[in-house]
Amino acid sequence: MPSLTPRPPEDSRNRWFHQPVVWLGGFIFLASLAGCVWMIVLGSQHADESLLTNAPQIMKMPLDRSAELPPDSDVP
């Protein structure tokens, strides 16, 4: 059975579109998506140059080192 007491009018300040956190979250989400698309576009415009080696390769990456590194280098 429905209630006979009238409901108080809803305060318009409590609606979802009046909450700044919702707008901030949406803005951050859309900005991150736009940043991803921008990085993909930049990456497609600036392709890596191929390595000059005759060693076997997988996905354009050589399987062996082409030259020995000097002993004082920081690379492990």
C-alpha positions, 0 to 999 in steps of 0.5 A: 500500500502506498504511503499517504505522507507526501515526500519532501521535494528533492533538493536539487543540490544533491543530484549527480550533475551538481557534484564536482567529483563526478565532473572531475572524474569524467574530465580525468577519464576523458583526458587520459583517453585523449592522451593515449590517442595522442601518444598512439598518433605520435608513435605512428608518425615517428617510426623507429629506424631499423638496426643495421645487423645481419643477425637473426631477428624476431620482430625487428629485434636482433637476438644477439649483441652486435658488439661487446660493450666496454667494461666500464659501461653501466649496462648489466 
